[in-house]
């Protein structure tokens, strides 16, 4: 796993060069609890004979499930075979991509997301967007058998991700890991 200092750790399936969970911010719990409080008051006003705790017991687990589900997506770069470049694999959510099919990595700043996600977006692209995360990374594919032109996904530390791909990827391609 790559920490903020760039250190990597070994994993059973190989060396994890980058690992980030796209979780929702902790402060989202505050509005969630506020909504639950309003719903408890509303139910209490509509059904005064019901116990006050009943809607809270039902709604608190739903809030917890919603918060956990928003943060399920992980972005990982794992070097499954550290001796060769071919073992590097990028995983975003449930999708995986061997590094040999990556032709370029571009960091998209938060201020540049609107055109990339709007008029410039290719409908065939693989997109994992989390609006609460500012920057994104665009990974251009070089696989003739895959109709997906690129992956576009949110990540909090895009330079660290690009560096982890650049560290093991073929250095003869200067586009890999470059900000365009």
PyMOL commands that place a pseudoatom at each C-alpha (Angstrom):
pseudoatom trace, name=CA, resn=UNK, resi=1, chain=A, elem=C, hetatm=0, pos=[0.000, 0.000, 0.000]
pseudoatom trace, name=CA, resn=UNK, resi=2, chain=A, elem=C, hetatm=0, pos=[1.329, 3.475, -0.795]
pseudoatom trace, name=CA, resn=UNK, resi=3, chain=A, elem=C, hetatm=0, pos=[1.166, 5.932, 2.039]
pseudoatom trace, name=CA, resn=UNK, resi=4, chain=A, elem=C, hetatm=0, pos=[1.530, 9.672, 1.545]
pseudoatom trace, name=CA, resn=UNK, resi=5, chain=A, elem=C, hetatm=0, pos=[5.315, 9.280, 1.693]
pseudoatom trace, name=CA, resn=UNK, resi=6, chain=A, elem=C, hetatm=0, pos=[5.299, 6.869, -1.254]
pseudoatom trace, name=CA, resn=UNK, resi=7, chain=A, elem=C, hetatm=0, pos=[6.250, 3.703, 0.643]
pseudoatom trace, name=CA, resn=UNK, resi=8, chain=A, elem=C, hetatm=0, pos=[4.886, 0.388, -0.618]
pseudoatom trace, name=CA, resn=UNK, resi=9, chain=A, elem=C, hetatm=0, pos=[3.907, -2.703, 1.338]
pseudoatom trace, name=CA, resn=UNK, resi=10, chain=A, elem=C, hetatm=0, pos=[3.638, -6.333, 0.343]
pseudoatom trace, name=CA, resn=UNK, resi=11, chain=A, elem=C, hetatm=0, pos=[0.266, -8.018, -0.021]
pseudoatom trace, name=CA, resn=UNK, resi=12, chain=A, elem=C, hetatm=0, pos=[-0.539, -11.718, -0.484]
pseudoatom trace, name=CA, resn=UNK, resi=13, chain=A, elem=C, hetatm=0, pos=[-1.328, -11.111, -4.156]
pseudoatom trace, name=CA, resn=UNK, resi=14, chain=A, elem=C, hetatm=0, pos=[1.729, -8.920, -4.781]
pseudoatom trace, name=CA, resn=UNK, resi=15, chain=A, elem=C, hetatm=0, pos=[3.046, -5.479, -3.933]
pseudoatom trace, name=CA, resn=UNK, resi=16, chain=A, elem=C, hetatm=0, pos=[0.352, -2.851, -3.484]
pseudoatom trace, name=CA, resn=UNK, resi=17, chain=A, elem=C, hetatm=0, pos=[1.728, 0.344, -5.012]
pseudoatom trace, name=CA, resn=UNK, resi=18, chain=A, elem=C, hetatm=0, pos=[-1.398, 2.473, -4.527]
pseudoatom trace, name=CA, resn=UNK, resi=19, chain=A, elem=C, hetatm=0, pos=[-4.598, 1.906, -2.566]
pseudoatom trace, name=CA, resn=UNK, resi=20, chain=A, elem=C, hetatm=0, pos=[-7.361, 4.435, -1.959]
pseudoatom trace, name=CA, resn=UNK, resi=21, chain=A, elem=C, hetatm=0, pos=[-10.964, 4.064, -0.862]
pseudoatom trace, name=CA, resn=UNK, resi=22, chain=A, elem=C, hetatm=0, pos=[-13.318, 6.614, -2.401]
pseudoatom trace, name=CA, resn=UNK, resi=23, chain=A, elem=C, hetatm=0, pos=[-15.298, 7.051, 0.805]
pseudoatom trace, name=CA, resn=UNK, resi=24, chain=A, elem=C, hetatm=0, pos=[-17.701, 9.855, 1.567]
pseudoatom trace, name=CA, resn=UNK, resi=25, chain=A, elem=C, hetatm=0, pos=[-16.546, 12.567, 3.969]
pseudoatom trace, name=CA, resn=UNK, resi=26, chain=A, elem=C, hetatm=0, pos=[-17.226, 11.963, 7.664]
pseudoatom trace, name=CA, resn=UNK, resi=27, chain=A, elem=C, hetatm=0, pos=[-19.121, 15.246, 7.953]
pseudoatom trace, name=CA, resn=UNK, resi=28, chain=A, elem=C, hetatm=0, pos=[-21.902, 13.715, 5.804]
pseudoatom trace, name=CA, resn=UNK, resi=29, chain=A, elem=C, hetatm=0, pos=[-23.044, 11.913, 8.955]
pseudoatom trace, name=CA, resn=UNK, resi=30, chain=A, elem=C, hetatm=0, pos=[-24.211, 15.241, 10.422]
pseudoatom trace, name=CA, resn=UNK, resi=31, chain=A, elem=C, hetatm=0, pos=[-26.826, 16.016, 7.719]
pseudoatom trace, name=CA, resn=UNK, resi=32, chain=A, elem=C, hetatm=0, pos=[-27.793, 12.326, 7.691]
pseudoatom trace, name=CA, resn=UNK, resi=33, chain=A, elem=C, hetatm=0, pos=[-28.485, 12.395, 11.409]
pseudoatom trace, name=CA, resn=UNK, resi=34, chain=A, elem=C, hetatm=0, pos=[-30.380, 15.679, 10.944]
pseudoatom trace, name=CA, resn=UNK, resi=35, chain=A, elem=C, hetatm=0, pos=[-32.643, 14.057, 8.347]
pseudoatom trace, name=CA, resn=UNK, resi=36, chain=A, elem=C, hetatm=0, pos=[-33.242, 11.139, 10.698]
pseudoatom trace, name=CA, resn=UNK, resi=37, chain=A, elem=C, hetatm=0, pos=[-34.165, 13.564, 13.514]
pseudoatom trace, name=CA, resn=UNK, resi=38, chain=A, elem=C, hetatm=0, pos=[-36.665, 15.320, 11.232]
pseudoatom trace, name=CA, resn=UNK, resi=39, chain=A, elem=C, hetatm=0, pos=[-38.190, 11.989, 10.205]
pseudoatom trace, name=CA, resn=UNK, resi=40, chain=A, elem=C, hetatm=0, pos=[-38.454, 10.876, 13.841]
pseudoatom trace, name=CA, resn=UNK, resi=41, chain=A, elem=C, hetatm=0, pos=[-40.302, 14.118, 14.679]
pseudoatom trace, name=CA, resn=UNK, resi=42, chain=A, elem=C, hetatm=0, pos=[-42.561, 13.722, 11.639]
pseudoatom trace, name=CA, resn=UNK, resi=43, chain=A, elem=C, hetatm=0, pos=[-43.445, 10.134, 12.524]
pseudoatom trace, name=CA, resn=UNK, resi=44, chain=A, elem=C, hetatm=0, pos=[-44.017, 11.134, 16.148]
pseudoatom trace, name=CA, resn=UNK, resi=45, chain=A, elem=C, hetatm=0, pos=[-46.432, 13.889, 15.084]
pseudoatom trace, name=CA, resn=UNK, resi=46, chain=A, elem=C, hetatm=0, pos=[-48.316, 11.575, 12.739]
pseudoatom trace, name=CA, resn=UNK, resi=47, chain=A, elem=C, hetatm=0, pos=[-48.391, 8.571, 15.063]
pseudoatom trace, name=CA, resn=UNK, resi=48, chain=A, elem=C, hetatm=0, pos=[-48.182, 9.754, 18.703]
pseudoatom trace, name=CA, resn=UNK, resi=49, chain=A, elem=C, hetatm=0, pos=[-48.857, 6.260, 20.045]
pseudoatom trace, name=CA, resn=UNK, resi=50, chain=A, elem=C, hetatm=0, pos=[-45.741, 4.768, 18.442]
pseudoatom trace, name=CA, resn=UNK, resi=51, chain=A, elem=C, hetatm=0, pos=[-42.564, 4.652, 20.513]
pseudoatom trace, name=CA, resn=UNK, resi=52, chain=A, elem=C, hetatm=0, pos=[-40.187, 7.540, 19.795]
pseudoatom trace, name=CA, resn=UNK, resi=53, chain=A, elem=C, hetatm=0, pos=[-37.221, 5.211, 19.292]
pseudoatom trace, name=CA, resn=UNK, resi=54, chain=A, elem=C, hetatm=0, pos=[-38.900, 3.048, 16.610]
pseudoatom trace, name=CA, resn=UNK, resi=55, chain=A, elem=C, hetatm=0, pos=[-38.150, 5.238, 13.531]
pseudoatom trace, name=CA, resn=UNK, resi=56, chain=A, elem=C, hetatm=0, pos=[-34.595, 5.866, 14.772]
pseudoatom trace, name=CA, resn=UNK, resi=57, chain=A, elem=C, hetatm=0, pos=[-33.954, 2.126, 15.131]
pseudoatom trace, name=CA, resn=UNK, resi=58, chain=A, elem=C, hetatm=0, pos=[-35.125, 1.613, 11.563]
pseudoatom trace, name=CA, resn=UNK, resi=59, chain=A, elem=C, hetatm=0, pos=[-33.417, 4.656, 9.995]
pseudoatom trace, name=CA, resn=UNK, resi=60, chain=A, elem=C, hetatm=0, pos=[-29.986, 4.601, 11.688]
pseudoatom trace, name=CA, resn=UNK, resi=61, chain=A, elem=C, hetatm=0, pos=[-28.957, 1.277, 10.106]
pseudoatom trace, name=CA, resn=UNK, resi=62, chain=A, elem=C, hetatm=0, pos=[-30.189, 2.557, 6.726]
pseudoatom trace, name=CA, resn=UNK, resi=63, chain=A, elem=C, hetatm=0, pos=[-27.991, 5.631, 7.118]
pseudoatom trace, name=CA, resn=UNK, resi=64, chain=A, elem=C, hetatm=0, pos=[-25.014, 3.467, 8.067]
pseudoatom trace, name=CA, resn=UNK, resi=65, chain=A, elem=C, hetatm=0, pos=[-25.576, 1.210, 5.057]
pseudoatom trace, name=CA, resn=UNK, resi=66, chain=A, elem=C, hetatm=0, pos=[-25.832, 4.219, 2.731]
pseudoatom trace, name=CA, resn=UNK, resi=67, chain=A, elem=C, hetatm=0, pos=[-22.597, 5.724, 4.097]
pseudoatom trace, name=CA, resn=UNK, resi=68, chain=A, elem=C, hetatm=0, pos=[-20.705, 2.444, 3.785]
pseudoatom trace, name=CA, resn=UNK, resi=69, chain=A, elem=C, hetatm=0, pos=[-22.012, 1.806, 0.260]
pseudoatom trace, name=CA, resn=UNK, resi=70, chain=A, elem=C, hetatm=0, pos=[-20.880, 5.233, -0.940]
pseudoatom trace, name=CA, resn=UNK, resi=71, chain=A, elem=C, hetatm=0, pos=[-17.341, 4.345, 0.117]
pseudoatom trace, name=CA, resn=UNK, resi=72, chain=A, elem=C, hetatm=0, pos=[-17.107, 0.820, -1.278]
pseudoatom trace, name=CA, resn=UNK, resi=73, chain=A, elem=C, hetatm=0, pos=[-15.152, 1.725, -4.405]
pseudoatom trace, name=CA, resn=UNK, resi=74, chain=A, elem=C, hetatm=0, pos=[-11.386, 1.276, -4.177]
pseudoatom trace, name=CA, resn=UNK, resi=75, chain=A, elem=C, hetatm=0, pos=[-8.663, 2.329, -6.563]
pseudoatom trace, name=CA, resn=UNK, resi=76, chain=A, elem=C, hetatm=0, pos=[-5.631, 0.027, -6.390]
pseudoatom trace, name=CA, resn=UNK, resi=77, chain=A, elem=C, hetatm=0, pos=[-2.433, -0.546, -8.293]
pseudoatom trace, name=CA, resn=UNK, resi=78, chain=A, elem=C, hetatm=0, pos=[-0.960, -3.960, -7.513]
pseudoatom trace, name=CA, resn=UNK, resi=79, chain=A, elem=C, hetatm=0, pos=[2.267, -5.354, -8.884]
pseudoatom trace, name=CA, resn=UNK, resi=80, chain=A, elem=C, hetatm=0, pos=[1.396, -9.054, -8.947]
pseudoatom trace, name=CA, resn=UNK, resi=81, chain=A, elem=C, hetatm=0, pos=[4.847, -9.980, -10.228]
pseudoatom trace, name=CA, resn=UNK, resi=82, chain=A, elem=C, hetatm=0, pos=[7.404, -7.372, -9.096]
pseudoatom trace, name=CA, resn=UNK, resi=83, chain=A, elem=C, hetatm=0, pos=[10.087, -8.870, -11.378]
pseudoatom trace, name=CA, resn=UNK, resi=84, chain=A, elem=C, hetatm=0, pos=[8.223, -7.883, -14.563]
pseudoatom trace, name=CA, resn=UNK, resi=85, chain=A, elem=C, hetatm=0, pos=[6.235, -4.874, -15.764]
pseudoatom trace, name=CA, resn=UNK, resi=86, chain=A, elem=C, hetatm=0, pos=[3.479, -7.142, -17.046]
pseudoatom trace, name=CA, resn=UNK, resi=87, chain=A, elem=C, hetatm=0, pos=[2.318, -7.970, -13.536]
pseudoatom trace, name=CA, resn=UNK, resi=88, chain=A, elem=C, hetatm=0, pos=[1.092, -4.454, -12.754]
pseudoatom trace, name=CA, resn=UNK, resi=89, chain=A, elem=C, hetatm=0, pos=[-2.718, -4.260, -12.526]
pseudoatom trace, name=CA, resn=UNK, resi=90, chain=A, elem=C, hetatm=0, pos=[-4.953, -1.208, -12.036]
pseudoatom trace, name=CA, resn=UNK, resi=91, chain=A, elem=C, hetatm=0, pos=[-8.255, -1.912, -10.269]
pseudoatom trace, name=CA, resn=UNK, resi=92, chain=A, elem=C, hetatm=0, pos=[-11.070, 0.642, -10.069]
pseudoatom trace, name=CA, resn=UNK, resi=93, chain=A, elem=C, hetatm=0, pos=[-14.141, -0.752, -8.351]
pseudoatom trace, name=CA, resn=UNK, resi=94, chain=A, elem=C, hetatm=0, pos=[-14.833, -4.171, -9.845]
pseudoatom trace, name=CA, resn=UNK, resi=95, chain=A, elem=C, hetatm=0, pos=[-12.914, -3.508, -13.087]
pseudoatom trace, name=CA, resn=UNK, resi=96, chain=A, elem=C, hetatm=0, pos=[-9.269, -4.453, -13.568]
pseudoatom trace, name=CA, resn=UNK, resi=97, chain=A, elem=C, hetatm=0, pos=[-6.805, -3.355, -16.219]
pseudoatom trace, name=CA, resn=UNK, resi=98, chain=A, elem=C, hetatm=0, pos=[-3.335, -4.828, -16.821]
pseudoatom trace, name=CA, resn=UNK, resi=99, chain=A, elem=C, hetatm=0, pos=[-0.736, -2.071, -17.156]
pseudoatom trace, name=CA, resn=UNK, resi=100, chain=A, elem=C, hetatm=0, pos=[0.425, -3.312, -20.543]
pseudoatom trace, name=CA, resn=UNK, resi=101, chain=A, elem=C, hetatm=0, pos=[-2.812, -1.845, -22.009]
pseudoatom trace, name=CA, resn=UNK, resi=102, chain=A, elem=C, hetatm=0, pos=[-2.198, 1.646, -20.576]
pseudoatom trace, name=CA, resn=UNK, resi=103, chain=A, elem=C, hetatm=0, pos=[-0.820, 4.118, -23.095]
pseudoatom trace, name=CA, resn=UNK, resi=104, chain=A, elem=C, hetatm=0, pos=[-1.191, 7.377, -21.123]
pseudoatom trace, name=CA, resn=UNK, resi=105, chain=A, elem=C, hetatm=0, pos=[-2.165, 8.643, -17.686]
pseudoatom trace, name=CA, resn=UNK, resi=106, chain=A, elem=C, hetatm=0, pos=[-3.554, 12.168, -17.399]
pseudoatom trace, name=CA, resn=UNK, resi=107, chain=A, elem=C, hetatm=0, pos=[-4.399, 14.000, -14.183]
pseudoatom trace, name=CA, resn=UNK, resi=108, chain=A, elem=C, hetatm=0, pos=[-7.614, 16.040, -14.437]
pseudoatom trace, name=CA, resn=UNK, resi=109, chain=A, elem=C, hetatm=0, pos=[-7.793, 18.886, -11.918]
pseudoatom trace, name=CA, resn=UNK, resi=110, chain=A, elem=C, hetatm=0, pos=[-11.073, 19.588, -10.126]
pseudoatom trace, name=CA, resn=UNK, resi=111, chain=A, elem=C, hetatm=0, pos=[-11.549, 22.809, -12.090]
pseudoatom trace, name=CA, resn=UNK, resi=112, chain=A, elem=C, hetatm=0, pos=[-11.240, 20.897, -15.390]
pseudoatom trace, name=CA, resn=UNK, resi=113, chain=A, elem=C, hetatm=0, pos=[-13.779, 18.161, -14.616]
pseudoatom trace, name=CA, resn=UNK, resi=114, chain=A, elem=C, hetatm=0, pos=[-16.830, 19.783, -16.183]
pseudoatom trace, name=CA, resn=UNK, resi=115, chain=A, elem=C, hetatm=0, pos=[-15.725, 19.598, -19.831]
pseudoatom trace, name=CA, resn=UNK, resi=116, chain=A, elem=C, hetatm=0, pos=[-14.149, 16.160, -19.362]
pseudoatom trace, name=CA, resn=UNK, resi=117, chain=A, elem=C, hetatm=0, pos=[-17.375, 14.775, -17.883]
pseudoatom trace, name=CA, resn=UNK, resi=118, chain=A, elem=C, hetatm=0, pos=[-19.605, 16.791, -20.215]
pseudoatom trace, name=CA, resn=UNK, resi=119, chain=A, elem=C, hetatm=0, pos=[-19.115, 17.576, -23.885]
pseudoatom trace, name=CA, resn=UNK, resi=120, chain=A, elem=C, hetatm=0, pos=[-15.729, 15.841, -24.199]
pseudoatom trace, name=CA, resn=UNK, resi=121, chain=A, elem=C, hetatm=0, pos=[-16.869, 12.577, -22.593]
pseudoatom trace, name=CA, resn=UNK, resi=122, chain=A, elem=C, hetatm=0, pos=[-16.793, 9.539, -24.856]
pseudoatom trace, name=CA, resn=UNK, resi=123, chain=A, elem=C, hetatm=0, pos=[-19.921, 7.406, -24.222]
pseudoatom trace, name=CA, resn=UNK, resi=124, chain=A, elem=C, hetatm=0, pos=[-17.815, 4.241, -24.421]
pseudoatom trace, name=CA, resn=UNK, resi=125, chain=A, elem=C, hetatm=0, pos=[-15.485, 5.346, -21.589]
pseudoatom trace, name=CA, resn=UNK, resi=126, chain=A, elem=C, hetatm=0, pos=[-15.432, 3.600, -18.209]
pseudoatom trace, name=CA, resn=UNK, resi=127, chain=A, elem=C, hetatm=0, pos=[-16.335, 6.290, -15.653]
pseudoatom trace, name=CA, resn=UNK, resi=128, chain=A, elem=C, hetatm=0, pos=[-16.316, 6.121, -11.849]
pseudoatom trace, name=CA, resn=UNK, resi=129, chain=A, elem=C, hetatm=0, pos=[-17.105, 9.630, -10.635]
pseudoatom trace, name=CA, resn=UNK, resi=130, chain=A, elem=C, hetatm=0, pos=[-17.473, 10.632, -7.004]
pseudoatom trace, name=CA, resn=UNK, resi=131, chain=A, elem=C, hetatm=0, pos=[-18.553, 14.300, -6.841]
pseudoatom trace, name=CA, resn=UNK, resi=132, chain=A, elem=C, hetatm=0, pos=[-17.111, 14.803, -3.359]
pseudoatom trace, name=CA, resn=UNK, resi=133, chain=A, elem=C, hetatm=0, pos=[-13.609, 14.038, -4.656]
pseudoatom trace, name=CA, resn=UNK, resi=134, chain=A, elem=C, hetatm=0, pos=[-12.029, 16.881, -6.619]
pseudoatom trace, name=CA, resn=UNK, resi=135, chain=A, elem=C, hetatm=0, pos=[-9.407, 15.505, -9.004]
pseudoatom trace, name=CA, resn=UNK, resi=136, chain=A, elem=C, hetatm=0, pos=[-9.735, 12.675, -11.497]
pseudoatom trace, name=CA, resn=UNK, resi=137, chain=A, elem=C, hetatm=0, pos=[-7.397, 10.505, -13.526]
pseudoatom trace, name=CA, resn=UNK, resi=138, chain=A, elem=C, hetatm=0, pos=[-7.850, 9.596, -17.167]
pseudoatom trace, name=CA, resn=UNK, resi=139, chain=A, elem=C, hetatm=0, pos=[-6.106, 6.376, -18.223]
pseudoatom trace, name=CA, resn=UNK, resi=140, chain=A, elem=C, hetatm=0, pos=[-5.982, 5.973, -22.001]
pseudoatom trace, name=CA, resn=UNK, resi=141, chain=A, elem=C, hetatm=0, pos=[-6.113, 2.375, -23.222]
pseudoatom trace, name=CA, resn=UNK, resi=142, chain=A, elem=C, hetatm=0, pos=[-4.098, 0.800, -25.996]
pseudoatom trace, name=CA, resn=UNK, resi=143, chain=A, elem=C, hetatm=0, pos=[-6.000, -2.456, -26.548]
pseudoatom trace, name=CA, resn=UNK, resi=144, chain=A, elem=C, hetatm=0, pos=[-7.434, -3.072, -30.028]
pseudoatom trace, name=CA, resn=UNK, resi=145, chain=A, elem=C, hetatm=0, pos=[-9.784, -5.734, -28.664]
pseudoatom trace, name=CA, resn=UNK, resi=146, chain=A, elem=C, hetatm=0, pos=[-11.356, -3.387, -26.097]
pseudoatom trace, name=CA, resn=UNK, resi=147, chain=A, elem=C, hetatm=0, pos=[-13.921, -0.813, -27.315]
pseudoatom trace, name=CA, resn=UNK, resi=148, chain=A, elem=C, hetatm=0, pos=[-13.315, 1.317, -24.196]
pseudoatom trace, name=CA, resn=UNK, resi=149, chain=A, elem=C, hetatm=0, pos=[-11.086, 4.255, -25.200]
pseudoatom trace, name=CA, resn=UNK, resi=150, chain=A, elem=C, hetatm=0, pos=[-10.189, 5.321, -21.663]
pseudoatom trace, name=CA, resn=UNK, resi=151, chain=A, elem=C, hetatm=0, pos=[-10.997, 5.062, -17.974]
pseudoatom trace, name=CA, resn=UNK, resi=152, chain=A, elem=C, hetatm=0, pos=[-11.950, 8.220, -16.105]
pseudoatom trace, name=CA, resn=UNK, resi=153, chain=A, elem=C, hetatm=0, pos=[-12.196, 7.964, -12.333]
pseudoatom trace, name=CA, resn=UNK, resi=154, chain=A, elem=C, hetatm=0, pos=[-12.029, 10.057, -9.182]
pseudoatom trace, name=CA, resn=UNK, resi=155, chain=A, elem=C, hetatm=0, pos=[-9.009, 9.792, -6.923]
pseudoatom trace, name=CA, resn=UNK, resi=156, chain=A, elem=C, hetatm=0, pos=[-7.810, 12.017, -4.078]
pseudoatom trace, name=CA, resn=UNK, resi=157, chain=A, elem=C, hetatm=0, pos=[-4.081, 11.617, -4.810]
pseudoatom trace, name=CA, resn=UNK, resi=158, chain=A, elem=C, hetatm=0, pos=[-3.793, 11.565, -8.627]
pseudoatom trace, name=CA, resn=UNK, resi=159, chain=A, elem=C, hetatm=0, pos=[-0.049, 12.294, -8.735]
pseudoatom trace, name=CA, resn=UNK, resi=160, chain=A, elem=C, hetatm=0, pos=[0.670, 9.329, -6.429]
pseudoatom trace, name=CA, resn=UNK, resi=161, chain=A, elem=C, hetatm=0, pos=[-1.426, 7.080, -8.675]
pseudoatom trace, name=CA, resn=UNK, resi=162, chain=A, elem=C, hetatm=0, pos=[0.329, 8.332, -11.818]
pseudoatom trace, name=CA, resn=UNK, resi=163, chain=A, elem=C, hetatm=0, pos=[3.705, 7.835, -10.130]
pseudoatom trace, name=CA, resn=UNK, resi=164, chain=A, elem=C, hetatm=0, pos=[2.825, 4.265, -9.120]
pseudoatom trace, name=CA, resn=UNK, resi=165, chain=A, elem=C, hetatm=0, pos=[1.898, 3.490, -12.727]
pseudoatom trace, name=CA, resn=UNK, resi=166, chain=A, elem=C, hetatm=0, pos=[4.997, 5.267, -14.020]
pseudoatom trace, name=CA, resn=UNK, resi=167, chain=A, elem=C, hetatm=0, pos=[7.325, 3.490, -11.572]
pseudoatom trace, name=CA, resn=UNK, resi=168, chain=A, elem=C, hetatm=0, pos=[6.816, 0.073, -13.122]
pseudoatom trace, name=CA, resn=UNK, resi=169, chain=A, elem=C, hetatm=0, pos=[5.459, 0.892, -16.586]
pseudoatom trace, name=CA, resn=UNK, resi=170, chain=A, elem=C, hetatm=0, pos=[7.727, 0.887, -19.643]
pseudoatom trace, name=CA, resn=UNK, resi=171, chain=A, elem=C, hetatm=0, pos=[9.774, 4.073, -19.407]
pseudoatom trace, name=CA, resn=UNK, resi=172, chain=A, elem=C, hetatm=0, pos=[10.155, 4.225, -23.205]
pseudoatom trace, name=CA, resn=UNK, resi=173, chain=A, elem=C, hetatm=0, pos=[6.661, 5.739, -23.436]
pseudoatom trace, name=CA, resn=UNK, resi=174, chain=A, elem=C, hetatm=0, pos=[7.074, 9.267, -22.037]
pseudoatom trace, name=CA, resn=UNK, resi=175, chain=A, elem=C, hetatm=0, pos=[3.286, 9.894, -22.014]
pseudoatom trace, name=CA, resn=UNK, resi=176, chain=A, elem=C, hetatm=0, pos=[2.659, 7.500, -19.126]
pseudoatom trace, name=CA, resn=UNK, resi=177, chain=A, elem=C, hetatm=0, pos=[2.240, 9.424, -15.904]
pseudoatom trace, name=CA, resn=UNK, resi=178, chain=A, elem=C, hetatm=0, pos=[2.405, 12.831, -17.561]
pseudoatom trace, name=CA, resn=UNK, resi=179, chain=A, elem=C, hetatm=0, pos=[-0.040, 15.618, -16.858]
pseudoatom trace, name=CA, resn=UNK, resi=180, chain=A, elem=C, hetatm=0, pos=[-1.487, 16.754, -20.194]
for i in range(1, 180): cmd.bond("trace and resi %d" % i, "trace and resi %d" % (i + 1))
show_as sticks, trace
zoom trace
